[in-house]
Structure formats: structure tokens, C-alpha cells
Amino acid sequence: MVERKKSSATLGCLLFIGPLSGAREKLLKDLNALGMHIESAPTLDAAGTRLVQCDFVLAAVSDEGQIAKLRVVREAGKTMGLILSPEDKALAPIGLKAGARAVLVDDVHPDEVVQFVHLLTEEGSLRREVRWLRTEFRDSVPRGGVPGSSAPAERLNRAIKRAGKRYRVVLARGEKGSNFLQLARAAHHQYPGLRHPLLHWEASQRPAAALGKALTRLEQGRGDEGDLLRLGGSLFIEDAQLMSPVLQKRLAEITGLKGICQEFRLILGQTHDTERLFEDEFFPHLEKERKALVVCIPPLRERRKDIPELADAILGELASRVGGDRRALTPAAEKYLSTENWWGNENQLELSLWRAYLLTDGRAISVDDLKPSEEVRKVSDIEDFFRERLASVMACLRDGQDSDFYSHTIRSVEKPLLELVLHESGGNQLKAARLLGMNRNTLRRRLSELGLVRRVPGRSRSRER
């Protein structure tokens, strides 16, 4: 009995829901003697906060209606087992379909419940190992740091090594298209290491409600998120600046909780957005109050020396994903990639290589495979033109001062654009709206606001009907 109690000391908390018969009371007493903490409630409504605090739920049911109500247990992220009387054995398939992990029948022996809990604990460990395998072995990039031998790449790798065990929070900043995930993997490999999983959230792809529920699981120590706080691991949130102020505040509070595993690390990716002319309060708070390490990712155009090595790593990962042959770049293709501006950084480079890989059949990728179509090239030229013109104006902006720079820039581009389209359509607003792909009423309103109500003489002078 002593050995059984010693082996069951970490059984956790069991919440029993339902009526208690004499046999069930004896079962709960025996489980308590084995080291399991027992809570009980006559109904699900009466369980209250005990449902959140427990580790497992054992529910006694006698009809399908009671089983249907147990969906609340699944929504709370709790593992559930059912206990039935011998007369209600027919409910077992319904209970399993509703999400029960085990079905027990009165009079159940305590060892059956203990075995059920041990299996669940082992399953949780196996899930963590599988998650580790998925996050680590699919990564073909060297784990000691980010690839590259240029001076900016070496500074970035030194910053990752500096993180070590000292910094629980790492704040990565970079331009749009930067490979934040690559940095997060390198920082995770540095600490807490490969024995712990890396969990990746994309704030741009998750609704606010889903992020809120994930933070709740993190706070309450439930699910995959809660395992990180209790057992260690890295949580990487990409595009963290897109989270609402309420969620940002909750995240900041979580980093200050007591009792967090020493091997937990929070990695935040903050994308520079030139359209945002204000500064969030969340990131300065983490930097100053929580003493987070700030790592700045250099843009790809400052790391041209690293582009061939980065391209080779991307092509290797593409080959492993699609199960195809690994392809190499010709010398001319490497030179072409090294001379491009790559304003979209690693994301743009990866998309370009993806396109070339899928459209070629040989083992080599040439310059012709990488060059975009004439239409894409023209769009890129227009973007480069505006980028160069705006760069000189951005230098005149001062921090801490209100500005209507964004609105002024949009008006400056919109007015000549509408004039040219009206000229092309011969002053016909309906045709102009179709060319622009916008609503006719919206176009009419913008023309009025910009003082372009009068028709612009054109080639066809067709009357608007």
C-alpha cells in the first residue's frame, strides 16, 4: 500500500460530478488514500471554479441528456471519464463519441482509475515529444544561429548567444518579410534547448477571441500553452504588434507571474510598419520594466553576402517539404539574387525561390527561372519609384510630433491617379470606376472631395449615362 501511494503521489486533482452511492464514496476514499486530491459536486452547474482547478473529471451519468451537457468539460480543456451503473452500459458508445476518454462501470476498482490517470500523463509527455520532433526536425536551417557570414549576420548571432539564460523575454524587431521564425528557432536552441518544445502563434492569422482563449490556457496552466509555463519551453508570437492592447496587457502580466518554470522563454516578433506613426506601450514596457533583450533583425539588402547561403538553405527546406530533388542555383542566378533589393526581405526571397522551384524540372535554377514577368516588373518599378521619393521625406519627420503625413501622401498619389483614369475613360465615371475596381458612388465622393467633379476632356468624349 505504501509503494502504491508513493507511485501515485503525483496523480493530481480529480473532480467527481454526479450522485454519490456507497460504492462511489468508497472509490473516492480509496483514491484519496492513494494520494489523489478529490473534489466532488452533485451537478455540473454546482462545480463552479473547481472545474477550472481540477486536472481530470469523472462524471456519473444515467441518460443522454447528461452526457450532452458535458461539452462544457471539453470546452474547458479537461480530460473526462464516465462512470456508469451496470444498467446504463448502453450509454458507453454515446459517451465515447461525446469526448470521454474512458468509460468505467460500478463497482470500479481504484487501480483502474489510477491506470487511466497514468496513461493520460504518459500521453501528455508523448505529445510534447511529438511537438518537439515537428518543430525541430522540420527545420533544415543550422540551429546554432541564423545562416550567413556577413557583419550584420554575425552581430545578429552574437545577440542570440547573448540571450542565454539571463533573458526570459526576447523582443525581435525587423522589417516586413524578415524571417522571425528562423531567429526564434535559433534563440530556442540556445535556451531552453531541444528538450523543450517551441510553440508558434501568428497574431495576424488568429482571431482576437482565439488569442484570448490561448492566453487563458497559458494563465491557468492548461493545454499545450500551460505546459510551457509549468514544464518549460518557448512561446513565439509573430506580429505581436497586431495584438489588441487588452491582450498585450495580459501577456505582460503573464511574464511577471510567480512560479513560472525557469526554462520558459517568451519570444516576440515586432514588425516595423511605416504606416503606423505611433508607438505601442506594450513593447517599451517589456523592454524597460521586464528587461527584455531587444534583437534587431537586419534587412536582407544589408546582408547581400549571405543571400547565396540563405537561398541554399531555403531550397533544401523546399525539397524536404515536397519530397523532391534538391536543386542548386547557377552562378548567374546567385549573382542575380545578390543584386536585387529584396524590400520584402526573406519572405520575398522564399516566394521567388518557391516559384522557380515549382516551375523548373531540372536540378539547377537559372536566371530565367527567377526573373518575374514584365507585368510584375512594372509594378515593382512603380513601388521602387514611390519608395525612393518617400525616403527623402521620411527623414524630415520628427519623433513625438503629430503628423498628417499618411493622409497627405495618399491624397498626393490619389489625385493624379484619378485624373489619369478619368482622362483614359473620356470623363465617364462609370468606366473609370470599373478600371479602378471600385464602387461608382465611392469614386464620385472622392472626386468631389478632391475637387475633380468637372469632367476631364479625353479622347472619346462619351457622355455619362
Secondary structure, 3 states (H helix, E strand, C coil): CHHHHHHCCCCCEEEEECCCCHHHHHHHHHHHHCCCEEEEECCCCCCCCHHHHCCEEEEECCCHHHHHHCHHHHHCCCEEEEEECHHHHHHHHHHHHCCCCEEEECCCCHHHHHHHHHHHHHHHHHHHHHHHHHHHHCCCCCCCCCCCCCHHHHHHHHHHHHHCCCCCEEEEEECCCCCHHHHHHHHHHHCCCCCCCEEEEECCCCCHHHHHHHHHHHHHCCHHHHHHHHHCEEEEEECHHHCCHHHHHHHHHHHCCCCCCCCEEEEEEEECCCCCCCCCCHHHHHHHCCCCEEEECCCHHHCHHHHHHHHHHHHHHHHHHHCCCCCEECHHHHHHHHHCCCCCHHHHHHHHHHHHHHHCCCCEECHHHHCCCHHHHHHHHHHHHHHHHHHHHHCCCCCCCCCCHHHHHHHHHHHHHHHHHHHHCCCCHHHHHHHHCCCHHHHHHHHHHCCCCCCCCCCCCCCCC
